């Protein structure tokens, strides 16, 4: 892994594949580190002919912590989601996080890339495709949403179970934190027959050892809540777009993905049976193949792009 300065912060990142191959950047979701993009999944994409880049968003992992920036309380943010109260003056915005990604690409000398994001990362990826159309060869939005409150609404009982559960105290051990996170994934994750508990606990343990920083999770949540609807922004996207979503997702209901597709010209959707709000090992191969085909088809359809030239 390596680190570079971009957009006024330091970003930790890792690459897979050959530097001359078309770039594919993976943007992870709320509170999750780059290792939440599983190494075997990244290697599958690299084997398909891509230069794969995963990185820590600001306020998570080994990238810069935005200390000193105050965020609203979790109750305030939940009420904002439920009733549509405006959340003013977040510590930073999804536009700031999109600019971080562009800064990372600049630092790596990458003019254009396939942009892939999961959950909050999908929101950031959508923002990049809309705000920086010249940088996005394609867009893949996974288990994400348009941000429209009605279309994205989570059942209040689920919001309470997920976000308002008692949190581990500051003195909690790694085992206690991992157990809490694993319980959260049981609520929001894929059907039991798709889960692999040993992998999940290993990833969560590695995340704790690498960087346990709950304050960053709160600030990232504020960025998501404050962003609101992206419907108007989505209509500006011209990059070929694939939306992938699990039919079992309760954190980001599938209707949010459907609303995303409706507002991006030419977008298509793949709904996955029994998939929740996670990336279980059994889905790594089919998901990497979906993404790989989408990106390759983009290059074939637009043979004048740098990606197509590099792939030829």
Secondary structure, DSSP 8 states (H G I E B T S, - for coil): -EEEEETTEEEEEEEES-TTSEEEEEE--TT--GGGS-HHHHHHHHHTTEEEEEE--TTSTTS---TT-----HHHHHHHHHH-----S-SS-HHHHHHHHHHHHHHTT-S-EEEEEETHHHHHHHHHHHH-GGGEEEEEEES-----HHHH---HHHHHHHHSS----TT--HHHHHHHHHHHHHHHS--GGG--HHHHHHHHHHHHHH---HHHHHHHHHHHHHH---HHHHTT--SEEEEEEETT-SSS-HHHHHHHHHTSTT-EEEEETT--SS--GGGHHHHHHHHHHHHHHHHHHTTTSHHHHHH-
